[in-house]
């Protein structure tokens, strides 16, 4: 029995797109899964194209992401017009073109992702591989490397393994057998000491004030928890705080909100059983802004201007309450 599924047709189709004179830019919204996947795709392109590079649309501020880039030598750079003008072919990993307005400027030839597919929006590219059941795109890229008989070098294997670890939350979130198989396979080549060094670089000292605000504003809503962290310098802080609150015993879901870049950003985390986080986010926003995600993780964003002057925390409490204020209480 093969370790991974056979991808002969996909491999042939993907490799046929890479020409010696092409200059490829791999575009990402940087997080560990995207960074590891982009590094793998760049390895596949090596010696097949004239040039390849990685560019992220977001500012990278999370210490663990910065540590991952530093220790694993991932050559990503901030996407600016002067950079994208140097390339004639574009690939997107761990996202779909409609996920962010900054992707709309590109005509992607390759899209590889694991997020749910929208029934209303068709993803168009010369090569599209979207597998919503997979826990991480890094798993998909590991399968491609294996099918191409490319043995991942130490830093690449560590990046892929860390991407799987983060997106499955060490297999606490949804995953399938290939995710576990890829993680086990990569462990033969990865550097566990580097993995631990990266994972320990999780917090900035000055982020503690956001935890303080979240604790002060923490409310019990039914069986779940909601906290507003106020103005934050980066939405990634909300993700870290939300992930922390998932460790509270017998709490099936949490939501942490904050204001960043003139947007109300809400991060949802859950056990994926009693409430589906993607559905919950969409119902709460009710068509306002953008919202969606998986069973255990979701995100919603609303422009502050669209709140018509209402305080963001009050806005969210009203959405949660829906006339049932007795269901909301401070901790």
N, C-alpha and C positions, 0 to 999 in steps of 0.2 A: 504494500500500500504506500502510495506517494506521500511525502511529508506535506506537500501543498498541492492545491488544485493545478491542473495543467492549464496554461494560458497561451498556448501556441498561437492561436488566432490573434489574441490581443497583443502579444509581443510582436508578431509580424506587422500588424497594423501600426503599432506605436513606432517601431524602428523605421518603418518606411517614411515617416515624416521627417526624419533627421537627415539633412543633407550637409555635405562638406562646407558649403558656402554660407550656411545659415548662422545667424546670431540670435540665440534664444535668451529670453528673460523669463525666469520663473518667478511669478508674483504670488505673494502670500500675505495673509493677515497673521503676523507672527505669533505663534505659541509653540510649545514643544512638538506637537504632532506635525504642524506645518513646517517647522524648521527641519525636523528629521526627514520628512517626506521630500522636501525640496532638495536636501542634500543628496538623497538617494536618486532622485530624477537627474540631478546634475551629474552624478556618477554614471548613470546610464548613457547620458549624452556625451560623455568624455570620449574623445577621439572620433566621434561621429559627426560633430558639428564644428564650425569655425570657432565659436565662442559661446559660453553660457554663463549666466550670472543669476543671483537670487536677490530680489528686492522686496521689502515689506512696506505695506501701506501705513502701518501704525508705528507710533513711537514705542520703543521697547524699554520699559522701566522696571518690570518685575525682576527682582534680584536673581531668581532661579533661571529665568530666560536669558538674562545677561551672562550668568555663569555658564549656561549651556553653550552660548555662542563663543565665549572666551575659551573654555576648556576643550571644546570639541572643534574649535577653529572653523566655525560655520561662516562663510564669507557673504553674509547678507548685508544689505545697505538700504538706507531710506529711499523710497521711490520718489523721484523728482522728474519733471519733464525732460531735463537735459540727459538724464540717465536712460529713460525709456526710448528716447529718440535714437539711441545708438543701436537698438535692436529691431529686428524685422519679424521675429516669431515670438509668440507669447504662450506660456503655460500657466495653469492655475491649479494648485493643489490645496486640499483641505478647505475648499470653499467652492461656491458656485457663482457665476457672474452676477447674479441678481442679489447676492448677499451684502454687497457694499457699493455705494455710488461710485467709488474710486475705480472699481473694476470695469465700469461701463465704457471707459475710454479705450479698452483693448478688444481686439478681435482674437480671442483665444483659439489656438489650434489644438490644445490639449487641456482637458479638465478631468482631474482625478479627485474624487471626494467620497465621504461616507455620511454626509448629512442627509436628512430626509429630502426627497424630491417633491417639489411643488407641483400640484396638479394643474396649476394655472400658468406656469412658466416652463417652457421647454428649454433645456440646456443644449445649445448648438455649438459644435466644434468638430473638427476633423476626427478627433479621438475623444470619446467621452466614456469614462468608467466611474460610475457612482454606485456604491454598495452600502445602503443605509444600515444593513444589519451588522456591519463590521464595527468594532469598537474604536479602531484607529486607522487612519490612512497609512500610517507607518507599517501596519500589517500588510496592507495591499502592496506597498512598495517592496517589502521583504519578499513577498511572493514573486514579484517581477524580477527581482535580483536572482532569486533561486532558479526561476525558469530560464533566465539568461545565463545561468552558471557563473554568476558574478559573486565571489565570496566577499562579503563586506569587511573592509578594514576595521581596525579597532575603533576609531573615532566614529565612523559611520554606523557601525553596529551599536555603539553606545547611544548615539543620537536616536536611532530607530527604536531601540529598547526603551529609552526614556520617554519617547513620544507615546508608545503604547502604554507604558506605566501611568503617564499623566492622564491620557484620555479615557482610560478605563478605571482610573483611580485605583491602581493596583488590583484590578479585577473586582472592584466593588460595584462599578457601574455595569451597564449592559455590555456583554462581549460574547463572542462565539468561539468555537474551537480553533479556527485559524489564528485568532489573536493569541491564544495560549500557546499554540504551536510556534508562532513567530517569536514570541517572547523567549520560549525555551531554546529555539534554534539560535537566536541572536546572543544568548547568554554564553555560548561557546566562544564568541569572538569579542564581546564587549568588555569594558573595563569597569568592574563593579566599584572600585574605589572612586573613579571619576563620577559614576552615577550617584554615589552617596554624597560626594562633595557638592554636586549640583543641587541635589534635593535639600541639602541643609542650608542653602543660600536663599531662603524663602522670604525673609522679612527685612525691611528697612526699619531702623529704630524709630524714625519719626512717623512710621505708620501706626504706632501704638495708639496715637490719639484717635484714629478712626475706629479702632476696636473699642476705645472708651466711649465714643459717641454711640456706637451701635449697641453696646451694653446698656447705656443709659436710656436709649429709646426702644429697647427690646419689648415687644408685645406678643402675647399669646393670642393667636387667631384660630379658634377651633382647636385642632390638634397640632397646628403648625406654629411657626415663629416668624415674625416680621420685625425688621429693624431698619431705620433710616440713618445713614452715616453722614448726611449733610453733604457739603461740597468736598469733593475728593480730587486730587491732582491727576489721578489715573483710574479708569474703571476697573483695572485689574485688581485694585485694592478690594473692591466689592466682591470679586470672585474669591479672594483669599478669606475674607470675613465669612462669606456664605459657606465655604467649605469647612471652616472651623465650626460653625454652628451645626453642621450635619452630624457632629460627634455627640450631640446631646442625646441622651437615652430616651427612647420612645417618642421621638419627634419625627413624623413621617415626611415633613417638608419644611423648607425655610425659604424666605425671600429677603434679600438685602438690597436696599436701594440707595442711590446717591446722585448727586448732580456733578456732571463732568462735561466740559466743552458745550455748555448751554443745552445739555440734554439730561433728562431724567433717565437714569440707567437702572434697571432692575435685574438682579441675578437670582434665578430660581434653582434650588437643589432639592431632590427628593429621593425616596426609596424606590420609585418607579412602580409601586404596587397600588397604594391607595389613591394616589392622584398622579396623573401624567403631567409632567412639568411643562412640556411644550403646549399642550392643550390649555393648561391653567393660565399660562402667560397670555395666550391669544384671547381667552375669554375675558381676562381682567382688562386688557387694553381695548377690547371690543372694536378693533379696526383703527385705533389711534396709534400712530407711529408704527414701529415694526416689532414683531414678537414671534417667537418660535423656538424650537429646540427638540430635544429628545425626551424620552420618558423620565430620565433622572436629572436632566440639566436643561435649562432654558434661559433665554435672555430677552428683555424687552427694552426698547428705547423710544422716548417721546421728546420732541423738541419742547423746551421750556415755554416757548412762545405759544405753543398749542394748549397750554394749561390755563390760558385766559387769566393770568395773574394769581391763580390759586397756589398756595404753598404745596410743594411737591409731596411732602409727607402727608398732609391732609388729603391731597388728591388720592394717594395710594390707600389710605385708611378708608376713604369713602368707597373705593373700588372693592376693597376686601369686605367692608361692612354690608353694603347693599341693603341698608335699612335694618341691619341686625347688630347694632352697636354693642349689645350685651355680650356678643360673641367675641368682642375684642377687649383685652384687658392687659394692663401693664404687668410686667414680671416683677 
